[in-house]
Amino acid sequence: MSFFTGLFAFIAIVSGATLLIMIYFDNRNVRIDDGIANFRRHIDALSPEARQSSVHRNNSEDRRN
């Protein structure tokens, strides 16, 4: 194996490992869409009566601002 072949193989392995690490850490981050989806699931789990009072309270606060 020549020097350049070994160097190319080393650079390819390091680049691949770096890419995998970056993908792993990127997927661990919580995204804003995840928070919105969790909030919607929480609201959907509320009973209609509880949801109505929550929506009414938020609408009243919006009108004051």
PDB file with one MODEL, atoms N, CA, C and O in Angstrom:
MODEL        1
ATOM      1  N   MET A   1       0.859  -1.171   0.000  1.00  0.00           N
ATOM      2  CA  MET A   1       0.000   0.000   0.000  1.00  0.00           C
ATOM      3  C   MET A   1       0.909   1.239   0.000  1.00  0.00           C
ATOM      4  O   MET A   1       1.824   1.357   0.815  1.00  0.00           O
ATOM      5  N   SER A   2       0.639   2.130  -0.908  1.00  0.00           N
ATOM      6  CA  SER A   2       1.466   3.330  -1.015  1.00  0.00           C
ATOM      7  C   SER A   2       1.074   4.344   0.052  1.00  0.00           C
ATOM      8  O   SER A   2       0.055   4.207   0.728  1.00  0.00           O
ATOM      9  N   PHE A   3       1.901   5.347   0.178  1.00  0.00           N
ATOM     10  CA  PHE A   3       1.672   6.390   1.173  1.00  0.00           C
ATOM     11  C   PHE A   3       0.359   7.121   0.909  1.00  0.00           C
ATOM     12  O   PHE A   3      -0.415   7.375   1.833  1.00  0.00           O
ATOM     13  N   PHE A   4       0.111   7.460  -0.362  1.00  0.00           N
ATOM     14  CA  PHE A   4      -1.095   8.221  -0.695  1.00  0.00           C
ATOM     15  C   PHE A   4      -2.364   7.398  -0.504  1.00  0.00           C
ATOM     16  O   PHE A   4      -3.401   7.942  -0.124  1.00  0.00           O
ATOM     17  N   THR A   5      -2.294   6.112  -0.761  1.00  0.00           N
ATOM     18  CA  THR A   5      -3.458   5.252  -0.541  1.00  0.00           C
ATOM     19  C   THR A   5      -3.794   5.191   0.949  1.00  0.00           C
ATOM     20  O   THR A   5      -4.962   5.278   1.329  1.00  0.00           O
ATOM     21  N   GLY A   6      -2.784   5.043   1.776  1.00  0.00           N
ATOM     22  CA  GLY A   6      -2.991   5.018   3.223  1.00  0.00           C
ATOM     23  C   GLY A   6      -3.513   6.342   3.741  1.00  0.00           C
ATOM     24  O   GLY A   6      -4.397   6.377   4.597  1.00  0.00           O
ATOM     25  N   LEU A   7      -2.961   7.441   3.219  1.00  0.00           N
ATOM     26  CA  LEU A   7      -3.416   8.769   3.625  1.00  0.00           C
ATOM     27  C   LEU A   7      -4.875   8.986   3.232  1.00  0.00           C
ATOM     28  O   LEU A   7      -5.669   9.499   4.020  1.00  0.00           O
ATOM     29  N   PHE A   8      -5.216   8.591   2.011  1.00  0.00           N
ATOM     30  CA  PHE A   8      -6.603   8.729   1.555  1.00  0.00           C
ATOM     31  C   PHE A   8      -7.547   7.889   2.415  1.00  0.00           C
ATOM     32  O   PHE A   8      -8.625   8.353   2.786  1.00  0.00           O
ATOM     33  N   ALA A   9      -7.150   6.663   2.731  1.00  0.00           N
ATOM     34  CA  ALA A   9      -7.985   5.794   3.563  1.00  0.00           C
ATOM     35  C   ALA A   9      -8.165   6.400   4.957  1.00  0.00           C
ATOM     36  O   ALA A   9      -9.263   6.369   5.513  1.00  0.00           O
ATOM     37  N   PHE A  10      -7.089   6.947   5.519  1.00  0.00           N
ATOM     38  CA  PHE A  10      -7.163   7.568   6.842  1.00  0.00           C
ATOM     39  C   PHE A  10      -8.109   8.768   6.833  1.00  0.00           C
ATOM     40  O   PHE A  10      -8.946   8.909   7.724  1.00  0.00           O
ATOM     41  N   ILE A  11      -7.975   9.624   5.830  1.00  0.00           N
ATOM     42  CA  ILE A  11      -8.837  10.806   5.732  1.00  0.00           C
ATOM     43  C   ILE A  11     -10.294  10.394   5.534  1.00  0.00           C
ATOM     44  O   ILE A  11     -11.194  11.011   6.104  1.00  0.00           O
ATOM     45  N   ALA A  12     -10.532   9.355   4.731  1.00  0.00           N
ATOM     46  CA  ALA A  12     -11.900   8.884   4.499  1.00  0.00           C
ATOM     47  C   ALA A  12     -12.521   8.351   5.789  1.00  0.00           C
ATOM     48  O   ALA A  12     -13.690   8.616   6.071  1.00  0.00           O
ATOM     49  N   ILE A  13     -11.750   7.610   6.564  1.00  0.00           N
ATOM     50  CA  ILE A  13     -12.268   7.045   7.816  1.00  0.00           C
ATOM     51  C   ILE A  13     -12.559   8.158   8.827  1.00  0.00           C
ATOM     52  O   ILE A  13     -13.599   8.145   9.486  1.00  0.00           O
ATOM     53  N   VAL A  14     -11.648   9.112   8.947  1.00  0.00           N
ATOM     54  CA  VAL A  14     -11.855  10.219   9.884  1.00  0.00           C
ATOM     55  C   VAL A  14     -13.057  11.060   9.456  1.00  0.00           C
ATOM     56  O   VAL A  14     -13.855  11.472  10.298  1.00  0.00           O
ATOM     57  N   SER A  15     -13.190  11.315   8.164  1.00  0.00           N
ATOM     58  CA  SER A  15     -14.331  12.100   7.673  1.00  0.00           C
ATOM     59  C   SER A  15     -15.647  11.374   7.926  1.00  0.00           C
ATOM     60  O   SER A  15     -16.623  11.990   8.355  1.00  0.00           O
ATOM     61  N   GLY A  16     -15.680  10.078   7.664  1.00  0.00           N
ATOM     62  CA  GLY A  16     -16.892   9.295   7.905  1.00  0.00           C
ATOM     63  C   GLY A  16     -17.273   9.274   9.375  1.00  0.00           C
ATOM     64  O   GLY A  16     -18.445   9.412   9.724  1.00  0.00           O
ATOM     65  N   ALA A  17     -16.271   9.099  10.240  1.00  0.00           N
ATOM     66  CA  ALA A  17     -16.545   9.082  11.677  1.00  0.00           C
ATOM     67  C   ALA A  17     -17.050  10.446  12.148  1.00  0.00           C
ATOM     68  O   ALA A  17     -17.965  10.524  12.968  1.00  0.00           O
ATOM     69  N   THR A  18     -16.457  11.513  11.632  1.00  0.00           N
ATOM     70  CA  THR A  18     -16.898  12.860  11.993  1.00  0.00           C
ATOM     71  C   THR A  18     -18.334  13.100  11.551  1.00  0.00           C
ATOM     72  O   THR A  18     -19.128  13.682  12.290  1.00  0.00           O
ATOM     73  N   LEU A  19     -18.663  12.654  10.355  1.00  0.00           N
ATOM     74  CA  LEU A  19     -20.029  12.807   9.853  1.00  0.00           C
ATOM     75  C   LEU A  19     -21.026  12.053  10.729  1.00  0.00           C
ATOM     76  O   LEU A  19     -22.088  12.584  11.055  1.00  0.00           O
ATOM     77  N   LEU A  20     -20.698  10.833  11.107  1.00  0.00           N
ATOM     78  CA  LEU A  20     -21.593  10.055  11.971  1.00  0.00           C
ATOM     79  C   LEU A  20     -21.778  10.721  13.339  1.00  0.00           C
ATOM     80  O   LEU A  20     -22.885  10.737  13.877  1.00  0.00           O
ATOM     81  N   ILE A  21     -20.710  11.264  13.894  1.00  0.00           N
ATOM     82  CA  ILE A  21     -20.806  11.942  15.189  1.00  0.00           C
ATOM     83  C   ILE A  21     -21.677  13.187  15.077  1.00  0.00           C
ATOM     84  O   ILE A  21     -22.495  13.459  15.956  1.00  0.00           O
ATOM     85  N   MET A  22     -21.501  13.943  13.994  1.00  0.00           N
ATOM     86  CA  MET A  22     -22.316  15.146  13.803  1.00  0.00           C
ATOM     87  C   MET A  22     -23.789  14.795  13.645  1.00  0.00           C
ATOM     88  O   MET A  22     -24.644  15.494  14.190  1.00  0.00           O
ATOM     89  N   ILE A  23     -24.104  13.740  12.921  1.00  0.00           N
ATOM     90  CA  ILE A  23     -25.494  13.311  12.751  1.00  0.00           C
ATOM     91  C   ILE A  23     -26.075  12.873  14.095  1.00  0.00           C
ATOM     92  O   ILE A  23     -27.219  13.195  14.414  1.00  0.00           O
ATOM     93  N   TYR A  24     -25.289  12.142  14.876  1.00  0.00           N
ATOM     94  CA  TYR A  24     -25.752  11.679  16.185  1.00  0.00           C
ATOM     95  C   TYR A  24     -26.098  12.862  17.092  1.00  0.00           C
ATOM     96  O   TYR A  24     -27.167  12.883  17.702  1.00  0.00           O
ATOM     97  N   PHE A  25     -25.204  13.841  17.182  1.00  0.00           N
ATOM     98  CA  PHE A  25     -25.456  14.989  18.057  1.00  0.00           C
ATOM     99  C   PHE A  25     -26.576  15.872  17.530  1.00  0.00           C
ATOM    100  O   PHE A  25     -27.302  16.475  18.320  1.00  0.00           O
ATOM    101  N   ASP A  26     -26.732  15.964  16.224  1.00  0.00           N
ATOM    102  CA  ASP A  26     -27.812  16.765  15.655  1.00  0.00           C
ATOM    103  C   ASP A  26     -29.168  16.147  15.966  1.00  0.00           C
ATOM    104  O   ASP A  26     -30.130  16.872  16.222  1.00  0.00           O
ATOM    105  N   ASN A  27     -29.261  14.836  15.948  1.00  0.00           N
ATOM    106  CA  ASN A  27     -30.535  14.168  16.223  1.00  0.00           C
ATOM    107  C   ASN A  27     -30.905  14.218  17.701  1.00  0.00           C
ATOM    108  O   ASN A  27     -32.069  14.019  18.046  1.00  0.00           O
ATOM    109  N   ARG A  28     -29.951  14.478  18.571  1.00  0.00           N
ATOM    110  CA  ARG A  28     -30.243  14.568  20.005  1.00  0.00           C
ATOM    111  C   ARG A  28     -30.877  15.895  20.373  1.00  0.00           C
ATOM    112  O   ARG A  28     -31.571  15.979  21.386  1.00  0.00           O
ATOM    113  N   ASN A  29     -30.661  16.921  19.589  1.00  0.00           N
ATOM    114  CA  ASN A  29     -31.206  18.245  19.903  1.00  0.00           C
ATOM    115  C   ASN A  29     -32.722  18.234  19.798  1.00  0.00           C
ATOM    116  O   ASN A  29     -33.291  17.635  18.886  1.00  0.00           O
ATOM    117  N   VAL A  30     -33.359  18.897  20.733  1.00  0.00           N
ATOM    118  CA  VAL A  30     -34.808  19.026  20.697  1.00  0.00           C
ATOM    119  C   VAL A  30     -35.146  20.169  19.757  1.00  0.00           C
ATOM    120  O   VAL A  30     -34.580  21.258  19.854  1.00  0.00           O
ATOM    121  N   ARG A  31     -36.042  19.917  18.878  1.00  0.00           N
ATOM    122  CA  ARG A  31     -36.434  20.943  17.918  1.00  0.00           C
ATOM    123  C   ARG A  31     -37.730  21.607  18.374  1.00  0.00           C
ATOM    124  O   ARG A  31     -38.487  21.035  19.159  1.00  0.00           O
ATOM    125  N   ILE A  32     -37.976  22.798  17.885  1.00  0.00           N
ATOM    126  CA  ILE A  32     -39.187  23.542  18.260  1.00  0.00           C
ATOM    127  C   ILE A  32     -40.431  22.781  17.832  1.00  0.00           C
ATOM    128  O   ILE A  32     -41.457  22.833  18.511  1.00  0.00           O
ATOM    129  N   ASP A  33     -40.347  22.071  16.707  1.00  0.00           N
ATOM    130  CA  ASP A  33     -41.501  21.303  16.240  1.00  0.00           C
ATOM    131  C   ASP A  33     -41.869  20.200  17.225  1.00  0.00           C
ATOM    132  O   ASP A  33     -43.046  19.887  17.399  1.00  0.00           O
ATOM    133  N   ASP A  34     -40.854  19.605  17.876  1.00  0.00           N
ATOM    134  CA  ASP A  34     -41.129  18.571  18.874  1.00  0.00           C
ATOM    135  C   ASP A  34     -41.899  19.157  20.052  1.00  0.00           C
ATOM    136  O   ASP A  34     -42.829  18.532  20.562  1.00  0.00           O
ATOM    137  N   GLY A  35     -41.517  20.340  20.479  1.00  0.00           N
ATOM    138  CA  GLY A  35     -42.216  20.990  21.585  1.00  0.00           C
ATOM    139  C   GLY A  35     -43.649  21.334  21.231  1.00  0.00           C
ATOM    140  O   GLY A  35     -44.554  21.189  22.053  1.00  0.00           O
ATOM    141  N   ILE A  36     -43.852  21.791  20.000  1.00  0.00           N
ATOM    142  CA  ILE A  36     -45.206  22.118  19.547  1.00  0.00           C
ATOM    143  C   ILE A  36     -46.052  20.857  19.483  1.00  0.00           C
ATOM    144  O   ILE A  36     -47.216  20.870  19.883  1.00  0.00           O
ATOM    145  N   ALA A  37     -45.481  19.775  18.986  1.00  0.00           N
ATOM    146  CA  ALA A  37     -46.219  18.513  18.898  1.00  0.00           C
ATOM    147  C   ALA A  37     -46.573  18.002  20.292  1.00  0.00           C
ATOM    148  O   ALA A  37     -47.679  17.506  20.505  1.00  0.00           O
ATOM    149  N   ASN A  38     -45.644  18.117  21.242  1.00  0.00           N
ATOM    150  CA  ASN A  38     -45.934  17.698  22.616  1.00  0.00           C
ATOM    151  C   ASN A  38     -47.045  18.546  23.224  1.00  0.00           C
ATOM    152  O   ASN A  38     -47.917  18.021  23.917  1.00  0.00           O
ATOM    153  N   PHE A  39     -47.020  19.847  22.972  1.00  0.00           N
ATOM    154  CA  PHE A  39     -48.066  20.730  23.490  1.00  0.00           C
ATOM    155  C   PHE A  39     -49.423  20.358  22.910  1.00  0.00           C
ATOM    156  O   PHE A  39     -50.415  20.307  23.637  1.00  0.00           O
ATOM    157  N   ARG A  40     -49.473  20.101  21.624  1.00  0.00           N
ATOM    158  CA  ARG A  40     -50.751  19.734  20.992  1.00  0.00           C
ATOM    159  C   ARG A  40     -51.275  18.410  21.529  1.00  0.00           C
ATOM    160  O   ARG A  40     -52.478  18.258  21.737  1.00  0.00           O
ATOM    161  N   ARG A  41     -50.373  17.443  21.758  1.00  0.00           N
ATOM    162  CA  ARG A  41     -50.809  16.167  22.339  1.00  0.00           C
ATOM    163  C   ARG A  41     -51.358  16.390  23.742  1.00  0.00           C
ATOM    164  O   ARG A  41     -52.347  15.769  24.130  1.00  0.00           O
ATOM    165  N   HIS A  42     -50.722  17.272  24.500  1.00  0.00           N
ATOM    166  CA  HIS A  42     -51.186  17.560  25.859  1.00  0.00           C
ATOM    167  C   HIS A  42     -52.564  18.218  25.829  1.00  0.00           C
ATOM    168  O   HIS A  42     -53.444  17.844  26.605  1.00  0.00           O
ATOM    169  N   ILE A  43     -52.755  19.174  24.959  1.00  0.00           N
ATOM    170  CA  ILE A  43     -54.056  19.845  24.843  1.00  0.00           C
ATOM    171  C   ILE A  43     -55.121  18.858  24.378  1.00  0.00           C
ATOM    172  O   ILE A  43     -56.243  18.871  24.882  1.00  0.00           O
ATOM    173  N   ASP A  44     -54.772  18.000  23.416  1.00  0.00           N
ATOM    174  CA  ASP A  44     -55.744  17.025  22.924  1.00  0.00           C
ATOM    175  C   ASP A  44     -56.139  16.026  24.005  1.00  0.00           C
ATOM    176  O   ASP A  44     -57.241  15.477  23.966  1.00  0.00           O
ATOM    177  N   ALA A  45     -55.250  15.783  24.970  1.00  0.00           N
ATOM    178  CA  ALA A  45     -55.548  14.828  26.036  1.00  0.00           C
ATOM    179  C   ALA A  45     -56.477  15.418  27.092  1.00  0.00           C
ATOM    180  O   ALA A  45     -57.068  14.676  27.877  1.00  0.00           O
ATOM    181  N   LEU A  46     -56.613  16.734  27.122  1.00  0.00           N
ATOM    182  CA  LEU A  46     -57.501  17.361  28.103  1.00  0.00           C
ATOM    183  C   LEU A  46     -58.962  17.087  27.757  1.00  0.00           C
ATOM    184  O   LEU A  46     -59.320  16.890  26.596  1.00  0.00           O
ATOM    185  N   SER A  47     -59.779  17.080  28.780  1.00  0.00           N
ATOM    186  CA  SER A  47     -61.213  16.941  28.544  1.00  0.00           C
ATOM    187  C   SER A  47     -61.719  18.217  27.877  1.00  0.00           C
ATOM    188  O   SER A  47     -61.081  19.264  27.984  1.00  0.00           O
ATOM    189  N   PRO A  48     -62.857  18.142  27.192  1.00  0.00           N
ATOM    190  CA  PRO A  48     -63.389  19.350  26.535  1.00  0.00           C
ATOM    191  C   PRO A  48     -63.633  20.501  27.513  1.00  0.00           C
ATOM    192  O   PRO A  48     -63.440  21.665  27.161  1.00  0.00           O
ATOM    193  N   GLU A  49     -64.059  20.179  28.746  1.00  0.00           N
ATOM    194  CA  GLU A  49     -64.309  21.235  29.722  1.00  0.00           C
ATOM    195  C   GLU A  49     -63.006  21.924  30.120  1.00  0.00           C
ATOM    196  O   GLU A  49     -62.946  23.152  30.193  1.00  0.00           O
ATOM    197  N   ALA A  50     -61.979  21.142  30.374  1.00  0.00           N
ATOM    198  CA  ALA A  50     -60.688  21.720  30.754  1.00  0.00           C
ATOM    199  C   ALA A  50     -60.086  22.501  29.597  1.00  0.00           C
ATOM    200  O   ALA A  50     -59.487  23.558  29.797  1.00  0.00           O
ATOM    201  N   ARG A  51     -60.243  21.986  28.405  1.00  0.00           N
ATOM    202  CA  ARG A  51     -59.718  22.671  27.229  1.00  0.00           C
ATOM    203  C   ARG A  51     -60.435  24.001  27.028  1.00  0.00           C
ATOM    204  O   ARG A  51     -59.809  24.996  26.663  1.00  0.00           O
ATOM    205  N   GLN A  52     -61.746  24.021  27.266  1.00  0.00           N
ATOM    206  CA  GLN A  52     -62.519  25.245  27.069  1.00  0.00           C
ATOM    207  C   GLN A  52     -62.069  26.341  28.037  1.00  0.00           C
ATOM    208  O   GLN A  52     -61.914  27.494  27.636  1.00  0.00           O
ATOM    209  N   SER A  53     -61.860  25.992  29.298  1.00  0.00           N
ATOM    210  CA  SER A  53     -61.424  27.012  30.257  1.00  0.00           C
ATOM    211  C   SER A  53     -60.019  27.498  29.938  1.00  0.00           C
ATOM    212  O   SER A  53     -59.719  28.679  30.112  1.00  0.00           O
ATOM    213  N   SER A  54     -59.168  26.615  29.479  1.00  0.00           N
ATOM    214  CA  SER A  54     -57.807  27.011  29.113  1.00  0.00           C
ATOM    215  C   SER A  54     -57.814  27.952  27.920  1.00  0.00           C
ATOM    216  O   SER A  54     -57.108  28.960  27.917  1.00  0.00           O
ATOM    217  N   VAL A  55     -58.600  27.630  26.916  1.00  0.00           N
ATOM    218  CA  VAL A  55     -58.690  28.475  25.725  1.00  0.00           C
ATOM    219  C   VAL A  55     -59.321  29.808  26.083  1.00  0.00           C
ATOM    220  O   VAL A  55     -58.877  30.854  25.610  1.00  0.00           O
ATOM    221  N   HIS A  56     -60.356  29.778  26.919  1.00  0.00           N
ATOM    222  CA  HIS A  56     -61.028  31.018  27.326  1.00  0.00           C
ATOM    223  C   HIS A  56     -60.067  31.929  28.094  1.00  0.00           C
ATOM    224  O   HIS A  56     -60.036  33.138  27.865  1.00  0.00           O
ATOM    225  N   ARG A  57     -59.288  31.348  28.998  1.00  0.00           N
ATOM    226  CA  ARG A  57     -58.341  32.134  29.788  1.00  0.00           C
ATOM    227  C   ARG A  57     -57.280  32.754  28.884  1.00  0.00           C
ATOM    228  O   ARG A  57     -56.928  33.919  29.067  1.00  0.00           O
ATOM    229  N   ASN A  58     -56.763  32.005  27.917  1.00  0.00           N
ATOM    230  CA  ASN A  58     -55.753  32.536  27.004  1.00  0.00           C
ATOM    231  C   ASN A  58     -56.327  33.625  26.112  1.00  0.00           C
ATOM    232  O   ASN A  58     -55.648  34.613  25.837  1.00  0.00           O
ATOM    233  N   ASN A  59     -57.548  33.466  25.659  1.00  0.00           N
ATOM    234  CA  ASN A  59     -58.161  34.496  24.823  1.00  0.00           C
ATOM    235  C   ASN A  59     -58.375  35.783  25.612  1.00  0.00           C
ATOM    236  O   ASN A  59     -58.213  36.872  25.063  1.00  0.00           O
ATOM    237  N   SER A  60     -58.733  35.678  26.883  1.00  0.00           N
ATOM    238  CA  SER A  60     -58.913  36.867  27.718  1.00  0.00           C
ATOM    239  C   SER A  60     -57.595  37.608  27.883  1.00  0.00           C
ATOM    240  O   SER A  60     -57.565  38.838  27.845  1.00  0.00           O
ATOM    241  N   GLU A  61     -56.509  36.873  28.066  1.00  0.00           N
ATOM    242  CA  GLU A  61     -55.195  37.505  28.207  1.00  0.00           C
ATOM    243  C   GLU A  61     -54.779  38.173  26.910  1.00  0.00           C
ATOM    244  O   GLU A  61     -54.155  39.234  26.937  1.00  0.00           O
ATOM    245  N   ASP A  62     -55.112  37.573  25.776  1.00  0.00           N
ATOM    246  CA  ASP A  62     -54.768  38.166  24.487  1.00  0.00           C
ATOM    247  C   ASP A  62     -55.494  39.490  24.288  1.00  0.00           C
ATOM    248  O   ASP A  62     -54.932  40.427  23.720  1.00  0.00           O
ATOM    249  N   ARG A  63     -56.719  39.572  24.745  1.00  0.00           N
ATOM    250  CA  ARG A  63     -57.499  40.799  24.557  1.00  0.00           C
ATOM    251  C   ARG A  63     -56.946  41.954  25.390  1.00  0.00           C
ATOM    252  O   ARG A  63     -57.041  43.115  24.992  1.00  0.00           O
ATOM    253  N   ARG A  64     -56.366  41.626  26.554  1.00  0.00           N
ATOM    254  CA  ARG A  64     -55.818  42.676  27.417  1.00  0.00           C
ATOM    255  C   ARG A  64     -54.541  43.276  26.839  1.00  0.00           C
ATOM    256  O   ARG A  64     -54.232  44.438  27.105  1.00  0.00           O
ATOM    257  N   ASN A  65     -53.808  42.517  26.068  1.00  0.00           N
ATOM    258  CA  ASN A  65     -52.514  43.004  25.540  1.00  0.00           C
ATOM    259  C   ASN A  65     -52.700  43.782  24.325  1.00  0.00           C
ATOM    260  O   ASN A  65     -51.728  44.268  23.747  1.00  0.00           O
TER     261      ASN A  65
ENDMDL
END
